[in-house]
C-alpha cells in the first residue's frame, strides 16, 4: 500500500518528485514493478521537468512495444495505474505527508536490508563481520524539508555572529578543532615528537625556554588523550618518563593513554576506529572531559585497520566522519601515519586523507643520523598548511639523552 501511494505521487505530483529527490533510492522499493515504474518516471522528469501524469500510460505502451517488460510485469503495473482514475490532479495530494511517508518507508526498508545482510552473515558463522556491519549502520536520508537558507550567509552576516577563532594551543600551528597529519618512515621519531608535544601541553609551567620546540611555543595548555595503537602501556610510560624533567603536569591536563594493544589483550576484542561505535565512545569520553582539547592517533594504519588505504571511500566513510566530530567538539587531532614505499613517494594512502587536514608535516631522517645509535634526528617539513602563514619554518631536530639516559632532551640543528 505504501509503495502504491509513493508511485502514484511520482506519477501525479511534480512537487513530490522535487521534494523527494534528496532521499530517493529506487533500490529500496520492494516490488520489481514499482522499481521499473519509478525509473521510467524519473527519466521522464529529467527530460521534461514535470511529472508524467496521464503520459504514464503512453510510457507503459512504449516499454511494451520495445519489449522492455514482460506481460506479467505489465499486468502488475496496470493494476497500479487503475488506481489513478480519480487521482490525476496534483491538487489532491498532501505532498508533505507523502514525503514523510516516503522517508519512513525508506528507513524501514533500509533497516530490513541491513537485518537480512546481518542474518546471512550470522548463518554463515561470520560473527565479527555481522557485528561490524551492525555497527556501521547509518541513516542515509536528509530531511528534505530542512531550509538551507538558514545556513547560507553572507560574510557580513557571519561576522555578526561574532564567532571566535579556534584557540591557539601551540604557536604557530596547533589550534583547537584542527587536524594535523605527521608522517614519515618507520623509526623517524613521530611518536617521540608527539609525546613531547603532549607532555609540554599539560605542564604547570609551560612558558620556559626548555618547554619550546624550536619556535613552537605553548600558548594555551590542555590535556591530551593519546590513543596508542603500537607501543603498549609499558613503553608509553617509559617514553613519557623521559620528559618528566620538564616539570609536573597540571592534574586537569594530565596526559591520558588509551592503549589498544592492552585493550585487545584484556578483552580479546579487536578495537578499530573504523568502527563507528568505537568512534562514538571516544567522542563521548572527550565530551565528559572538556579540558582535553588534543587527541593523538598513533597511528592511522594500526588504529583504523583499513582494508584498502588507497581507496578514497575507505577514508571518506571510515575516518573523515570521526575527524568531523572532533572538529565539531573543538578538539585538535594529531594523526600519525607512514610514508609510501620510498622517501620520495610522500604520504601513504588515498588523496581523501589530506582533504580533512589543516596541516601535513613530514619527518625525514637527518643526513647525519646514525641508525645504530637508535637516535631520533630528523628534518621536519610541511606538505600542507592552512594556518600560521609564514610562521612555520622547516627545521631539523635531534633528540638525545642525558643523566644516565633517564632524560630525553632536544636541540635544533643545521642541515637536513
Secondary structure as UniProt FT lines:
FT   HELIX           2..12
FT   HELIX           14..20
FT   TURN            21..23
FT   HELIX           26..28
FT   HELIX           32..48
FT   TURN            53..54
FT   HELIX           55..65
FT   TURN            66..67
FT   HELIX           71..82
FT   TURN            83..86
FT   HELIX           90..92
FT   HELIX           95..123
FT   TURN            124..125
FT   HELIX           127..135
FT   TURN            144..145
FT   HELIX           148..150
FT   HELIX           155..160
FT   TURN            161..162
FT   STRAND          168..171
FT   TURN            172..173
FT   STRAND          174..175
FT   TURN            176..177
FT   STRAND          179..184
FT   TURN            186..187
FT   HELIX           190..201
FT   HELIX           209..211
FT   TURN            214..215
FT   STRAND          216..218
FT   STRAND          223..228
FT   HELIX           233..241
FT   TURN            242..243
FT   HELIX           244..246
FT   HELIX           251..253
FT   STRAND          256..259
FT   HELIX           260..267
FT   TURN            273..274
FT   HELIX           276..287
FT   TURN            290..291
FT   STRAND          292..298
FT   HELIX           300..304
FT   TURN            309..310
FT   HELIX           312..318
FT   HELIX           320..329
FT   STRAND          332..339
FT   TURN            343..344
FT   HELIX           352..355
FT   STRAND          359..365
FT   TURN            367..368
FT   HELIX           371..373
FT   STRAND          377..385
FT   HELIX           389..391
FT   STRAND          395..402
FT   TURN            403..406
FT   STRAND          407..413
//
